[in-house]
Amino acid sequence: MRRQYAPFNGKRYILDKKTGVAHDLDNEVYDCKIRIIAYDKVDTADDIGEILKNPDFKVVCDHCIAKFG
């Protein structure tokens, strides 16, 4: 679920910079655990390509991206 408040600002994709896991908020499920990511560790983007280029990126989330491609 997209969040309109900072630091998410309505963006579709986020990166947990602490773990390196990328998430798709349009396909978010409870197991993504977005709620426990520290706001100062969130990077956002409208396009997954932006997240994949981030030096902190390591892997896509098994719950919200891997299942949907």
N, C-alpha and C positions, 0 to 999 in steps of 0.2 A: 504494500500500500504506500503510495507516494505521500510524502509529508511536505506540507507547504512551509514549515518553519525551518529556521536555520538549525543545523548546517545543511539540511537536505534540500531546501528551497525548491521543491517540486520536481527535482531531477529524477530520472528513471533509474540510473545506475549509481551504486556507491561502492567505494572501496574502503575496507577496514584496513587502515595503514599499519595497524599493530600486527595483524595476522596475515595481511596480504590477500585476503579473500574478497573477491568481487561479488556483488549481489545485484539482482534485478528486482526492484521494488514492485514492479507490476506482477511478479510471480512469487512474491514473498510468502513464506509459510512460517509457522511458529518456530520451527527448528533452525531457521536462519539466525535467530537471536539478535536481530538488529537492535532491539531494545537495550542490550547490554554494551553496545559499542560506545566508547567515550566520544563525545562530540568533537573533541580536538583531534581525534584519530580518523575522521571521516573525510573522504574526498568524493566529490560528486561529478556526474557527467550526464549529458543527454544521449551520448552514444557509447556503446561498449568499447569501441576502438580507442577512445580517450583513456578509459580505465586500463586497457591492456598495455598501453604505452607508458603508464605510470611506473616509475622505478620501484615502487613499493608493492606492485602487483606480483602475486605468486600463483594463484589458482582461482578458478571460478567455484562458486558455491554449488555443492551437490544437490541442494534442495530447490534453488530457484533459477539456476542457469543451466546446469548440466542436463537436466531432464528435458529442457525446452530447446536446447541448442543455442 
